Amino acid sequence: MLRPFCFEYDRKFKSKSFLLFSGKYTTRCKVATKSVKEEVCPIVNSIELIGSKWKLIVIRYLSESPMGFNELLKRIRSSNSKELSLTLKQLQDVGIVERRIVSYQPFRVQYALTQKGEELKPVLEELRKWGEKWALPNNQSENKSKESENEGKE
């Protein structure tokens, strides 16, 4: 039976390794760290692009219509201007949101989804369906399902 013996950090290969031993023999095993990232899973890569605390919320509101900074800030009540500014910048950097200058006097900008961002709308719709079923408190999700059943009967 192999049991972990000790952990080491290999600076050359930027990985952790640990020694396993079974009495007579010792085996060195490597465990990759984030600096040796070779992730090719599209789900993981997508989550890295849009999976932070505020990104999907911003994308959700911009999917309704383009908005100015202050309008977004009012809608996202639990965010502050610094967080929103950083989130919008990150979404611009990956090509999901574009910033348009609406006027110079007074200076106003508007944020809108790019084509890449627009293609997230079906993902948001599926997330909404999942949220109605699993993320709402029980009484709210039951009310939603009863409402949709009643709509289907009429």
C-alpha positions as CSV (number, residue, x, y, z in Angstrom):
1,M,0.0,0.0,0.0
2,L,1.4,3.4,-1.0
3,R,1.2,6.2,1.5
4,P,2.2,9.9,1.2
5,F,5.5,10.5,2.9
6,C,6.4,14.1,2.3
7,F,5.7,17.0,0.0
8,E,8.4,18.9,-1.9
9,Y,8.3,21.9,-4.3
10,D,10.4,21.6,-7.5
11,R,11.4,25.1,-8.5
12,K,12.7,24.0,-11.9
13,F,9.5,22.4,-13.0
14,K,7.2,24.6,-10.9
15,S,5.4,21.6,-9.6
16,K,4.8,20.0,-6.2
17,S,5.9,16.4,-5.8
18,F,5.3,14.0,-3.0
19,L,7.1,10.8,-2.0
20,L,5.1,7.6,-1.7
21,F,6.5,4.6,0.0
22,S,5.4,1.1,0.6
23,G,8.1,-0.1,2.9
24,K,11.0,-0.9,0.6
25,Y,10.4,1.3,-2.4
26,T,9.9,5.1,-2.6
27,T,8.2,6.7,-5.6
28,R,8.2,10.4,-6.5
29,C,4.9,11.7,-8.0
30,K,4.4,15.1,-9.5
31,V,1.3,17.2,-9.0
32,A,0.9,20.1,-11.5
33,T,0.3,23.6,-10.1
34,K,-1.5,26.4,-11.9
35,S,1.7,27.7,-13.4
36,V,1.9,24.5,-15.5
37,K,-1.5,24.9,-16.9
38,E,-2.5,22.9,-19.9
39,E,-6.2,22.9,-19.7
40,V,-8.0,22.2,-23.0
41,C,-11.5,21.7,-21.7
42,P,-13.9,24.3,-23.3
43,I,-16.1,24.4,-20.2
44,V,-13.2,25.3,-17.9
45,N,-11.8,27.8,-20.4
46,S,-15.3,29.4,-20.7
47,I,-15.7,29.6,-16.9
48,E,-12.3,31.3,-16.7
49,L,-13.6,34.0,-19.2
50,I,-17.0,34.7,-17.7
51,G,-17.1,32.9,-14.3
52,S,-16.2,35.7,-11.8
53,K,-18.6,37.1,-9.3
54,W,-20.0,40.0,-11.5
55,K,-19.3,39.0,-15.1
56,L,-22.4,36.9,-15.7
57,I,-24.6,39.5,-13.9
58,V,-23.2,42.3,-16.2
59,I,-23.7,40.1,-19.3
60,R,-27.3,39.3,-18.1
61,Y,-28.2,43.0,-17.9
62,L,-26.5,44.0,-21.1
63,S,-28.3,41.1,-22.9
64,E,-31.5,43.2,-22.4
65,S,-30.1,46.3,-24.0
66,P,-27.0,48.5,-24.1
67,M,-26.6,50.5,-20.9
68,G,-24.5,53.3,-19.4
69,F,-22.2,52.8,-16.5
70,N,-24.5,54.4,-13.9
71,E,-27.6,52.5,-15.1
72,L,-25.6,49.2,-14.7
73,L,-24.5,50.3,-11.3
74,K,-28.0,51.0,-10.2
75,R,-29.2,47.6,-11.4
76,I,-26.4,45.7,-9.8
77,R,-27.1,46.9,-6.3
78,S,-24.5,44.9,-4.4
79,S,-21.6,46.0,-6.6
80,N,-19.6,49.2,-6.3
81,S,-18.2,51.4,-9.0
82,K,-14.7,50.1,-8.7
83,E,-15.8,46.4,-9.1
84,L,-18.1,47.3,-12.0
85,S,-15.4,49.2,-13.8
86,L,-12.9,46.3,-13.4
87,T,-15.5,43.8,-14.6
88,L,-16.4,45.8,-17.7
89,K,-12.7,46.3,-18.5
90,Q,-12.2,42.5,-18.2
91,L,-15.2,41.8,-20.4
92,Q,-13.9,44.3,-23.0
93,D,-10.5,42.7,-23.0
94,V,-11.9,39.3,-23.9
95,G,-14.2,40.7,-26.6
96,I,-17.6,40.1,-24.9
97,V,-18.5,43.7,-24.2
98,E,-17.8,46.9,-26.2
99,R,-17.7,50.4,-24.9
100,R,-19.2,53.1,-27.2
101,I,-18.9,56.8,-26.7
102,V,-22.4,58.2,-27.0
103,S,-21.7,61.9,-26.5
104,Y,-18.8,64.2,-25.6
105,Q,-20.7,67.1,-24.1
106,P,-21.6,65.8,-21.5
107,F,-19.3,62.8,-21.9
108,R,-21.3,59.5,-21.9
109,V,-20.4,56.0,-22.7
110,Q,-22.6,53.0,-23.3
111,Y,-21.7,49.3,-22.9
112,A,-23.1,46.7,-25.2
113,L,-22.6,43.0,-25.9
114,T,-20.5,42.1,-29.0
115,Q,-21.4,39.2,-31.2
116,K,-19.4,37.0,-28.9
117,G,-21.4,38.3,-26.0
118,E,-24.7,37.9,-27.8
119,E,-24.0,34.2,-28.3
120,L,-24.1,33.8,-24.5
121,K,-27.9,34.5,-24.5
122,P,-28.9,30.9,-24.9
123,V,-26.5,30.0,-22.0
124,L,-28.2,32.7,-19.8
125,E,-31.6,31.3,-20.8
126,E,-30.6,27.8,-19.7
127,L,-29.1,29.2,-16.5
128,R,-32.4,31.0,-15.8
129,K,-34.3,27.8,-16.2
130,W,-32.0,25.9,-13.9
131,G,-32.2,28.7,-11.4
132,E,-36.0,28.7,-11.4
133,K,-35.9,25.0,-10.7
134,W,-33.0,24.8,-8.2
135,A,-31.8,28.1,-7.0
136,L,-35.0,29.9,-5.9
137,P,-36.4,29.3,-2.5
138,N,-39.0,26.4,-2.6
139,N,-42.1,28.6,-2.4
140,Q,-41.0,30.8,-5.3
141,S,-40.0,28.0,-7.6
142,E,-43.4,26.2,-6.8
143,N,-45.3,29.5,-7.6
144,K,-43.4,29.9,-10.9
145,S,-44.2,26.3,-11.9
146,K,-47.9,26.7,-11.0
147,E,-48.0,30.0,-13.0
148,S,-46.5,28.3,-16.1
149,E,-48.9,25.4,-15.7
150,N,-51.9,27.8,-15.5
151,E,-50.6,29.7,-18.6
152,G,-50.5,26.4,-20.5
153,K,-54.1,25.6,-19.7
154,E,-55.5,28.9,-20.9
